[in-house]
Amino acid sequence: MTRHGAGIWLMTLSLLLSGCVTSRIEQSRDTATAMGTGDAMVILGRASYNDRETEESFTDCIVDELSSGGNPITLVPQKEFKDNLYPWFEPRIAPTSAEDLSRLFTESGVRDRMDESNIKYLAWIQGDTVTTGKGGSMSCTLSTFGGGCFGMSYWEQDASYEASIWDVDKLTNAGQISADASGTSYIAGLIIPIPIIARPGNAACKGLANQLREFIVGGG
């Protein structure tokens, strides 16, 4: 590699390594919360059955974070919860907003089925991760003398999610937590493509889960 080529490589690598994810977590509380022995919680992703549906991978990430660590929370699986509340979560009648949940709780038989699972709180998750911009260019060639990729491309993503926490006993909204994260990913090619991937969705998940744990376990 020539000195000029090495200089370009070092400049590109420096740019890539400077890429990062920025995040912001906000919380508002309406009532005090606490988990007792035997109490459980359910994480429920907003399902609108279109491109605005909250990704199942995001709610799975929240579940993994809350059910592990030194202070795990007992969780009722989302699928089990929906099966127990059949038919209220069938696509044509399933709630599509946090406000719809308050009406669902008044349906005859819903409260009894939730009590059977010892559900104390329900966290309604809505939001998504979207690509907000992209640019650059990269070309790859292959010949009898070898090949490689040259150039650089990038894309920017923004992850924005909100959790509405419902107290099932009191049938009230205990509060909200929002998580926003953004980051830029790169792929640079100087013979071999090297990706530096920002994961704002993962950052939003961890931030939201940590705040949710603090909110639920004895928040006053």
C-alpha positions, 0 to 999 in steps of 0.5 A: 500500500502506498503512503497516500493509500495508507493516509486515506485508510487512516482517515477513513478508519478515524471517521468510522470509529468516531461514529456513535449512538446518542440517546435520551430517556424521559419519564413522567409518573402519575402514581406510585408503583411497587411489585409484591411477591408473586406479582407479574408484568406483561410487555405488550407491543403495539400491533397495528398490522401495518408498517407502523407496528412495533417490531417484535424484536424490540419487545423481545429485547425489553423482555430479555433485559427485564428478566435478567440481571440482579433484580429480574422482574417476573414477566408473562409472555406476550403470546400467552397473555394474548391467548388468555385474552382471546378473542380481544386481541384478534387483529380486527378488534385488538387495541391499537393505542394506550387509550384503547386499553382502558376500554378493554379493561372494562370488558366483562371477564378481562380483569378476571383472566388477568388476575389469574396470571397475577398481572400487576402491571402492563407496559404498552410499547409503541414506536419504531426505528426508521432510516432518516438519511443515507448517502455515499457510494461504493463499488466492488469489482472482481477480475482474474487479477483479484478484486475489491471494494472502494468508496464509502456509504452511510445511513442514519437511523432514529429509534423512538419508543414510548412505554405506557405503564398501566396499573391493572389493580387500579385500572389507571395509567401509572406513567410514561417512559420515552426513549429516543436514540439516533446513530449513523452506520458506515461501510467503507471499502479499501479492498475489503469492506469494513462495516461500523454499525450503529444500533440505535434500536438496541440503545433505546431498548436498554435505556427504556428497559433500565428506566422501566425496571426502576419505575416498576420496582418500588417507584414512589 
